[in-house]
């Protein structure tokens, strides 16, 4: 099989035509066939048009996983609009930043989600973006009929994915229809996805793991996607059994939560494969405890749509357990003298939205994408990921840039300096640890500073540990006066009695 460039609308139309009565999507509140999903996407497209949105316009979606998110995403794609997924854990200032940076003209949002009152955040968003059209989910006309439009081309933008890099602010990764759909097809081919499969999605749709490697993989192969509004291990196991799901994907934290849940022995699972971004011990447990004999190891990043290397489901088991995977056809990887993995080829982003400086920094002079990750190429051209070069840590699958958290802590009037590192956590993989110094004469408690952070950034960014220190001299400073993060992390491991490195 080979890939022929196409748009999201092309695939949706083909599925509705060829398997219109087959199930396409199952959620706790809906069960849609491909024909019904296409109709709902067309209604979403009509709603967008009725509000004056046109090809090329950027549209934010702030909704939990489900039929509404997917219908709006597909509907926007049908008229050539560009989706800007918004993390449902974001606070008002973070929401406004992403929408402003992407030049979004509209935001579709759920009034509430997981007891988070997004409606209450809208005045602050409106103050920052007065021209933004704010559309609550309850006002969407799901019976509208779309007007014919000149559809987008495969090279047109489909989505702007905000990702946490090493800077204080997220960057908007610009991905095209061809970037994402071809990536979904290539990865799905490697895991052996078929129309008869039932694929359980653990990842939020506002991540490329949920959009490209779950929703669009289902679209590319015409299989049914089952998803929950958010991941919870017990509910996930129940849906896996009830829907007789055959494929699943996720990071090590997700699989560890599934395997550690008390309901696992009670559930009769039908899983045969999927993909996992996990270390060898977790990969072995996935095969032994979940019965996923054909699970494949995966590595990627948002800037590459995201998947760069993936095992073939027919690879020897030991290669898959060890995470030794090959690039997709048409993609290339190389290792820099510093050990950094660098990528070139069709899945690489068009750049960061409205950020030419960051875009330039993301590429080498000869056009390779810098991943910020360390790796080595072993026998047979397979990649082994070694660790992260970038100053980013992952909390339960969420990237956290220390600079972002440091900026929040520095916004407290008593804080003079702030330094954040990632430290090991048995459940989430890593969590944040912050050290701060106070201004002369200022007073603040550690609890007060944590509360300050909790009110201003997503929960996964809030440090688990925080200590107020007099200075960083005893911990480790460079000759230029900068704090050495490696020494700071070593200090944290000892102070909080944390053992082991990050998995």
C-alpha positions as CSV (number, residue, x, y, z in Angstrom):
1,X,0.0,0.0,0.0
2,X,1.1,3.5,-0.7
3,X,-0.2,6.9,0.4
4,X,-2.0,9.3,-1.9
5,X,-2.4,12.8,-0.5
6,X,-5.9,13.7,0.6
7,X,-7.9,15.9,2.9
8,X,-9.9,15.1,6.0
9,X,-13.1,15.6,4.1
10,X,-12.0,13.1,1.4
11,X,-11.6,10.4,4.0
12,X,-14.8,11.3,5.8
13,X,-16.8,11.2,2.5
14,X,-15.2,7.8,1.5
15,X,-16.1,6.2,4.9
16,X,-19.7,7.5,4.7
17,X,-20.0,6.2,1.2
18,X,-18.4,2.8,1.7
19,X,-19.3,1.9,5.3
20,X,-22.0,4.4,6.2
21,X,-23.9,2.0,8.4
22,X,-20.8,0.8,10.3
23,X,-20.1,2.3,13.7
24,X,-17.6,5.2,13.7
25,X,-17.7,6.6,17.2
26,X,-18.8,5.4,20.6
27,X,-18.9,7.8,23.6
28,X,-20.9,7.6,26.9
29,X,-23.5,9.9,25.2
30,X,-23.5,8.8,21.6
31,X,-23.2,5.9,19.2
32,X,-22.7,7.2,15.6
33,X,-22.3,5.5,12.3
34,X,-20.0,7.0,9.6
35,X,-23.0,8.4,7.8
36,X,-24.2,10.0,11.1
37,X,-20.8,11.4,11.9
38,X,-20.5,12.9,8.4
39,X,-23.9,14.5,8.8
40,X,-23.0,16.0,12.2
41,X,-19.7,17.3,10.8
42,X,-21.6,19.0,8.0
43,X,-23.9,20.6,10.5
44,X,-20.9,21.9,12.4
45,X,-19.5,23.2,9.2
46,X,-22.8,25.0,8.6
47,X,-22.8,26.5,12.1
48,X,-19.2,27.8,11.4
49,X,-20.3,29.3,8.1
50,X,-23.4,30.9,9.7
51,X,-21.1,32.7,12.1
52,X,-19.0,34.2,9.3
53,X,-16.1,31.8,9.5
54,X,-14.3,31.0,6.3
55,X,-11.4,28.9,4.8
56,X,-8.2,29.7,6.6
57,X,-9.9,31.1,9.8
58,X,-8.6,29.7,13.1
59,X,-11.2,28.2,15.4
60,X,-10.5,27.2,19.0
61,X,-12.2,24.1,20.6
62,X,-12.4,24.0,24.4
63,X,-14.4,20.8,24.9
64,X,-13.8,17.4,26.4
65,X,-13.4,14.3,24.3
66,X,-16.6,13.3,22.6
67,X,-18.9,13.6,19.6
68,X,-19.0,17.4,19.9
69,X,-15.3,17.9,19.8
70,X,-14.9,15.5,16.8
71,X,-17.8,17.0,14.9
72,X,-16.5,20.5,15.2
73,X,-13.0,19.4,14.2
74,X,-14.2,17.6,11.2
75,X,-16.7,20.4,10.4
76,X,-14.0,23.0,10.5
77,X,-11.8,20.9,8.2
78,X,-14.7,20.6,5.6
79,X,-14.8,24.3,5.1
80,X,-11.0,24.8,5.2
81,X,-10.9,26.3,8.7
82,X,-8.0,25.5,11.0
83,X,-8.7,24.0,14.4
84,X,-6.8,25.3,17.5
85,X,-7.3,22.6,20.2
86,X,-7.3,24.2,23.7
87,X,-6.2,22.1,26.7
88,X,-9.2,21.7,29.0
89,X,-6.9,22.1,32.0
90,X,-5.9,25.6,31.0
91,X,-6.9,28.7,33.1
92,X,-8.3,31.9,31.4
93,X,-4.9,33.5,30.8
94,X,-3.5,30.3,29.1
95,X,-6.6,30.0,27.0
96,X,-6.4,33.6,25.9
97,X,-2.7,33.3,25.1
98,X,-3.2,30.3,22.7
99,X,-6.1,32.0,20.9
100,X,-4.3,35.3,20.5
101,X,-1.1,33.7,19.3
102,X,-3.0,31.6,16.7
103,X,-5.1,34.6,15.5
104,X,-8.2,32.7,16.4
105,X,-11.5,34.3,15.3
106,X,-13.8,32.0,17.3
107,X,-13.9,29.7,20.3
108,X,-16.4,26.9,20.7
109,X,-16.4,26.0,24.4
110,X,-18.3,23.8,26.9
111,X,-19.9,25.8,29.6
112,X,-18.5,23.4,32.2
113,X,-16.3,20.3,32.1
114,X,-15.2,18.1,35.0
115,X,-16.5,20.8,37.4
116,X,-14.4,23.4,35.7
117,X,-16.5,26.5,35.0
118,X,-15.3,27.7,31.6
119,X,-18.3,30.1,31.3
120,X,-16.9,32.0,34.3
121,X,-13.5,32.3,32.5
122,X,-15.0,34.0,29.4
123,X,-15.0,37.6,30.7
124,X,-11.2,37.4,31.2
125,X,-10.8,35.8,27.8
126,X,-13.0,38.5,26.3
127,X,-11.0,41.2,27.9
128,X,-7.9,40.0,26.3
129,X,-9.6,39.2,22.9
130,X,-12.6,41.5,22.5
131,X,-13.1,40.5,18.8
132,X,-13.2,36.8,19.5
133,X,-16.5,35.1,18.8
134,X,-17.3,33.0,21.9
135,X,-19.7,30.2,21.1
136,X,-21.0,28.0,23.9
137,X,-21.7,24.4,23.0
138,X,-25.3,24.8,23.9
139,X,-25.9,27.3,21.2
140,X,-24.6,25.2,18.3
141,X,-27.2,24.4,15.6
142,X,-26.7,20.7,15.0
143,X,-29.5,20.7,12.4
144,X,-28.0,23.3,10.1
145,X,-27.0,22.4,6.5
146,X,-23.7,23.4,5.1
147,X,-23.3,25.5,2.0
148,X,-20.9,24.1,-0.7
149,X,-17.4,25.6,-0.5
150,X,-14.2,25.1,-2.3
151,X,-12.5,22.5,-0.1
152,X,-9.0,22.7,1.2
153,X,-6.0,21.0,-0.4
154,X,-3.8,18.4,1.4
155,X,-1.1,21.1,1.8
156,X,-3.4,23.5,3.7
157,X,-3.3,23.8,7.5
158,X,-5.6,21.5,9.4
159,X,-4.6,22.2,13.0
160,X,-2.4,24.4,15.2
161,X,-1.2,22.3,18.2
162,X,0.2,24.2,21.1
163,X,3.0,22.5,22.8
164,X,5.3,23.3,25.8
165,X,8.8,23.8,24.7
166,X,11.7,25.1,26.7
167,X,10.5,28.7,26.6
168,X,8.0,30.3,29.0
169,X,5.2,30.3,26.5
170,X,3.7,27.4,24.4
171,X,4.4,27.4,20.7
172,X,1.7,26.7,18.1
173,X,2.8,23.8,15.8
174,X,1.3,24.3,12.3
175,X,0.2,20.9,10.8
176,X,-1.4,20.3,7.4
177,X,-4.0,17.8,6.3
178,X,-1.3,15.8,4.7
179,X,1.0,16.0,7.7
180,X,-1.6,14.5,10.1
181,X,-3.5,12.1,7.8
182,X,-0.4,10.5,6.3
183,X,1.0,10.2,9.8
184,X,-2.2,8.5,11.0
185,X,-2.1,6.2,8.0
186,X,1.6,5.3,8.4
187,X,1.3,4.6,12.1
188,X,-1.9,2.7,11.6
189,X,-0.3,0.5,9.0
190,X,2.5,-0.3,11.4
191,X,0.1,-1.5,14.2
192,X,-2.0,-3.4,11.7
193,X,-5.2,-1.3,12.0
194,X,-8.2,-2.7,10.0
195,X,-11.8,-1.5,9.4
196,X,-13.1,-4.2,11.7
197,X,-11.0,-3.0,14.6
198,X,-12.5,-1.2,17.6
199,X,-9.9,1.4,18.8
200,X,-10.1,2.7,22.4
201,X,-8.7,6.2,22.8
202,X,-7.1,7.2,26.1
203,X,-5.6,10.5,25.0
204,X,-7.3,13.9,25.0
205,X,-8.2,15.2,21.5
206,X,-6.4,18.4,22.3
207,X,-3.1,16.4,22.0
208,X,-1.8,15.0,18.7
209,X,-1.8,11.6,20.4
210,X,-5.6,11.9,20.5
211,X,-6.2,13.8,17.2
212,X,-3.6,12.3,14.8
213,X,-3.0,8.9,16.4
214,X,-6.5,8.1,17.5
215,X,-9.3,10.1,15.8
216,X,-7.5,10.4,12.4
217,X,-6.2,6.8,12.5
218,X,-9.8,5.7,13.0
219,X,-10.8,7.9,10.0
220,X,-7.9,6.7,7.8
221,X,-8.9,3.0,8.3
222,X,-12.6,3.3,8.8
223,X,-12.6,1.5,12.2
224,X,-14.7,2.4,15.2
225,X,-13.3,4.8,17.8
226,X,-14.4,4.5,21.4
227,X,-13.5,7.3,23.8
228,X,-14.4,8.8,27.2
229,X,-14.5,12.5,28.0
230,X,-11.4,12.1,30.0
231,X,-9.2,9.1,31.0
232,X,-10.0,7.2,34.2
233,X,-8.7,3.7,34.5
234,X,-11.8,2.0,35.9
235,X,-14.1,3.6,33.4
236,X,-11.6,2.8,30.6
237,X,-11.5,-0.9,31.6
238,X,-15.3,-1.1,31.6
239,X,-15.5,0.4,28.1
240,X,-12.7,-1.8,26.8
241,X,-14.7,-4.8,27.9
242,X,-18.1,-3.6,26.9
243,X,-17.1,-2.4,23.4
244,X,-14.8,-5.4,22.8
245,X,-11.9,-3.0,21.8
246,X,-9.0,-4.6,20.0
247,X,-6.6,-1.7,19.9
248,X,-5.4,0.9,22.4
249,X,-2.6,3.4,22.7
250,X,-1.0,5.6,25.3
251,X,2.1,6.5,27.3
252,X,3.6,4.5,30.2
253,X,1.5,6.3,32.9
254,X,-1.8,5.4,31.2
255,X,-0.8,1.7,30.9
256,X,0.5,1.6,34.5
257,X,-2.8,3.0,35.7
258,X,-4.8,0.4,33.7
259,X,-2.6,-2.5,34.9
260,X,-2.6,-1.3,38.5
261,X,-6.4,-0.9,38.8
262,X,-8.3,-3.2,41.0
263,X,-10.9,-4.0,38.3
264,X,-8.4,-5.4,35.8
265,X,-8.8,-9.1,37.0
266,X,-12.6,-8.7,36.7
267,X,-12.5,-7.5,33.1
268,X,-12.5,-9.7,30.0
269,X,-10.4,-7.8,27.5
270,X,-10.0,-8.4,23.7
271,X,-6.9,-6.3,23.1
272,X,-4.5,-7.6,20.5
273,X,-2.3,-4.5,19.9
274,X,-1.8,-0.8,19.5
275,X,1.1,1.4,20.4
276,X,2.8,2.6,23.6
277,X,5.4,5.2,24.4
278,X,6.9,3.3,27.3
279,X,10.1,1.7,28.6
280,X,11.0,-2.0,28.4
281,X,9.5,-3.0,31.8
282,X,6.2,-1.4,31.0
283,X,6.2,-2.8,27.5
284,X,6.7,-6.3,28.8
285,X,3.9,-5.9,31.4
286,X,1.5,-4.6,28.6
287,X,2.1,-7.9,26.8
288,X,1.8,-10.1,29.8
289,X,-1.0,-8.4,31.8
290,X,-3.2,-6.9,29.1
291,X,-2.7,-9.6,26.5
292,X,-1.5,-7.1,23.8
293,X,0.8,-9.6,22.0
294,X,1.3,-7.2,19.1
295,X,1.8,-3.9,20.9
296,X,4.3,-1.6,19.1
297,X,6.7,1.0,20.6
298,X,6.4,4.5,19.3
299,X,8.4,7.7,19.5
300,X,7.5,11.2,18.2
301,X,6.8,14.8,19.0
302,X,4.1,17.3,18.1
303,X,6.4,19.0,15.6
304,X,6.5,15.8,13.6
305,X,2.7,15.3,13.5
306,X,3.7,13.4,15.8
307,X,5.0,9.9,15.1
308,X,8.5,9.4,13.8
309,X,9.3,5.8,14.5
310,X,7.0,2.9,15.1
311,X,7.5,-0.9,15.3
312,X,5.7,-3.1,12.8
313,X,3.3,-5.4,14.7
314,X,5.0,-8.3,13.1
315,X,8.5,-7.3,14.5
316,X,10.0,-9.8,16.9
317,X,8.6,-9.3,20.4
318,X,12.0,-8.4,21.9
319,X,12.5,-5.6,19.4
320,X,9.1,-4.2,20.3
321,X,9.7,-4.5,24.1
322,X,13.1,-2.8,23.8
323,X,11.5,0.1,21.7
324,X,13.7,-0.5,18.7
325,X,11.6,0.9,15.9
326,X,12.1,2.2,12.3
327,X,11.1,5.5,10.7
328,X,8.2,5.6,8.3
329,X,8.9,5.5,4.6
330,X,9.9,9.0,3.4
331,X,11.1,10.1,6.8
332,X,14.8,10.3,7.8
333,X,16.5,10.5,11.2
334,X,20.0,11.3,12.1
335,X,21.9,11.7,15.4
336,X,23.9,15.0,15.9
337,X,27.4,15.0,17.4
338,X,25.7,16.0,20.7
339,X,23.5,12.9,20.5
340,X,20.3,14.7,19.5
341,X,17.7,13.0,17.3
342,X,16.9,15.1,14.2
343,X,14.2,14.5,11.7
344,X,13.5,15.4,8.1
345,X,10.6,14.5,5.8
346,X,6.9,14.8,5.1
347,X,5.5,14.8,8.6
348,X,7.5,17.8,9.8
349,X,5.5,20.9,10.7
350,X,5.3,24.0,8.6
351,X,6.7,26.0,11.6
352,X,5.4,27.7,14.7
353,X,2.5,30.0,14.3
354,X,3.5,33.7,14.4
355,X,6.9,32.8,15.8
356,X,9.6,33.0,13.2
357,X,12.4,33.1,15.7
358,X,11.3,29.9,17.4
359,X,10.8,28.3,14.0
360,X,14.3,29.2,12.9
361,X,15.7,27.8,16.2
362,X,13.8,24.5,15.7
363,X,15.7,23.6,12.5
364,X,19.3,23.1,11.7
365,X,21.0,25.1,8.9
366,X,20.5,22.2,6.5
367,X,16.8,21.9,7.3
368,X,16.5,19.1,9.9
369,X,14.1,19.4,12.8
370,X,15.8,19.4,16.2
371,X,13.8,17.1,18.5
372,X,15.6,18.0,21.7
373,X,15.7,14.3,22.5
374,X,18.8,12.0,22.8
375,X,19.0,8.8,20.9
376,X,21.2,6.4,19.0
377,X,20.7,4.4,15.8
378,X,21.4,0.7,16.2
379,X,21.5,-2.3,13.9
380,X,19.1,-2.3,11.0
381,X,18.6,1.4,11.2
382,X,16.4,1.3,14.3
383,X,16.2,4.1,16.8
384,X,16.8,3.8,20.5
385,X,15.7,6.8,22.5
386,X,18.1,7.6,25.4
387,X,16.6,10.6,27.1
388,X,15.7,14.3,26.8
389,X,18.1,17.0,25.8
390,X,15.5,19.7,26.3
391,X,14.7,21.1,29.7
392,X,11.2,19.7,29.7
393,X,9.7,17.0,31.9
394,X,6.5,15.0,31.5
395,X,3.8,14.8,34.1
396,X,1.5,11.9,33.3
397,X,2.0,12.5,29.6
398,X,1.8,16.3,29.7
399,X,4.9,18.3,28.7
400,X,5.8,20.9,31.3
401,X,8.4,23.6,30.5
402,X,10.1,24.7,33.7
403,X,10.2,28.3,32.3
404,X,6.4,28.4,32.2
405,X,6.0,27.5,35.9
406,X,8.9,29.8,36.9
407,X,7.1,32.7,35.2
408,X,4.0,32.0,37.3
409,X,5.9,31.8,40.5
410,X,7.8,35.0,39.6
411,X,4.5,36.8,39.2
412,X,4.0,36.6,43.0
413,X,5.1,39.9,44.5
414,X,7.3,38.3,47.2
415,X,9.3,36.0,44.8
416,X,12.8,37.1,43.7
417,X,13.9,34.0,41.7
418,X,12.3,30.7,40.9
419,X,13.8,27.5,39.5
420,X,11.8,24.4,38.6
421,X,13.0,20.8,37.8
422,X,11.3,17.5,37.2
423,X,11.7,14.8,39.7
424,X,10.6,11.1,39.7
425,X,7.1,10.1,40.7
426,X,5.9,6.4,40.7
427,X,2.5,7.2,39.2
428,X,3.0,10.1,36.9
429,X,6.5,9.5,35.8
430,X,7.7,13.0,36.8
431,X,6.3,15.9,38.8
432,X,7.5,19.5,39.3
433,X,9.8,20.6,42.1
434,X,10.3,24.3,42.7
435,X,12.9,26.3,44.6
436,X,12.4,30.0,45.1
437,X,14.1,32.9,46.9
438,X,12.1,35.9,48.3
439,X,12.7,39.6,47.9
440,X,14.4,41.3,50.7
441,X,11.9,42.1,53.5
442,X,9.1,40.1,51.7
443,X,7.3,37.3,53.4
444,X,5.4,34.3,51.9
445,X,4.8,30.7,52.9
446,X,5.4,27.7,50.7
447,X,1.6,26.9,50.9
448,X,0.8,30.4,49.7
449,X,3.1,30.2,46.7
450,X,1.6,26.8,45.7
451,X,-1.8,28.3,46.0
452,X,-0.7,31.2,43.8
453,X,0.5,28.7,41.1
454,X,-2.6,26.6,41.4
455,X,-4.8,29.6,40.6
456,X,-2.8,30.6,37.5
457,X,-1.8,27.5,35.7
458,X,-3.0,24.0,34.7
459,X,-2.9,21.5,37.6
460,X,-0.2,19.3,35.9
461,X,2.1,22.4,35.9
462,X,1.7,23.1,39.7
463,X,4.8,21.8,41.5
464,X,4.4,18.8,43.8
465,X,7.3,20.1,46.0
466,X,8.3,23.7,46.8
467,X,10.9,25.0,49.1
468,X,11.9,28.6,49.9
469,X,15.7,29.0,50.0
470,X,18.1,31.8,50.9
471,X,20.1,31.4,47.7
472,X,21.4,28.8,45.2
473,X,25.1,29.1,46.0
474,X,25.2,25.9,48.0
475,X,23.2,24.0,45.5
476,X,25.2,24.9,42.4
477,X,25.8,27.9,40.3
478,X,27.6,28.2,36.9
479,X,30.4,30.7,36.4
480,X,27.9,33.0,34.7
481,X,25.7,33.0,37.8
482,X,23.0,30.6,36.3
483,X,21.6,27.8,38.4
484,X,22.7,24.4,37.3
485,X,19.5,22.4,36.9
486,X,21.3,19.0,37.0
487,X,22.7,19.9,40.5
488,X,19.4,21.3,41.6
489,X,17.6,18.1,40.7
490,X,20.2,16.0,42.5
491,X,19.6,18.2,45.6
492,X,15.9,17.7,45.3
493,X,16.2,13.9,45.1
494,X,18.2,13.9,48.4
495,X,16.0,16.5,50.2
496,X,12.7,14.8,49.4
497,X,14.2,11.3,49.6
498,X,13.3,10.5,46.0
499,X,15.2,7.5,44.5
500,X,15.9,6.5,40.9
501,X,15.9,8.4,37.7
502,X,13.1,9.3,35.4
503,X,11.8,6.3,33.5
